[in-house]
Amino acid sequence: MSQRIYAKIKKSSKHHGQTAPGERFEVEIRPHRYSEYVVLGNSNVYRLSDVNLFVVSDSGVELRIA
């Protein structure tokens, strides 16, 4: 079974404001050769430090994973 991963942009991120407050969006996580992993989603590329990551249950409950 695969799990969809979602992100919310942190208030402390320079990207804050690119989504509505608290809006989550589906992401893909890929390794980056020069630094940490990158998070692809919302038509952008983010650092892990810019977002909080979640999985969401069938009933809509969010479980933060990073």
C-alpha positions, 0 to 999 in steps of 0.5 A: 500500500502506498501513502500520499504525502502532503505538505504545509508551508511553515510560517517561518519559511520565505515561501509562506503566503504561496498558499492559503494559511494551513492549506496542504498540498500533495508532494513528492520527495526527492534526494538533492545532490548538493543538500538535503532532500527537496520537496516537489509540490504546489508547482514549486520546489521546497527544502525540507526545512520550509515545510511540515509533512503529513499523511492523511487518513481516509477520515481526513485526520492529519498525522505529521511525519516531519 
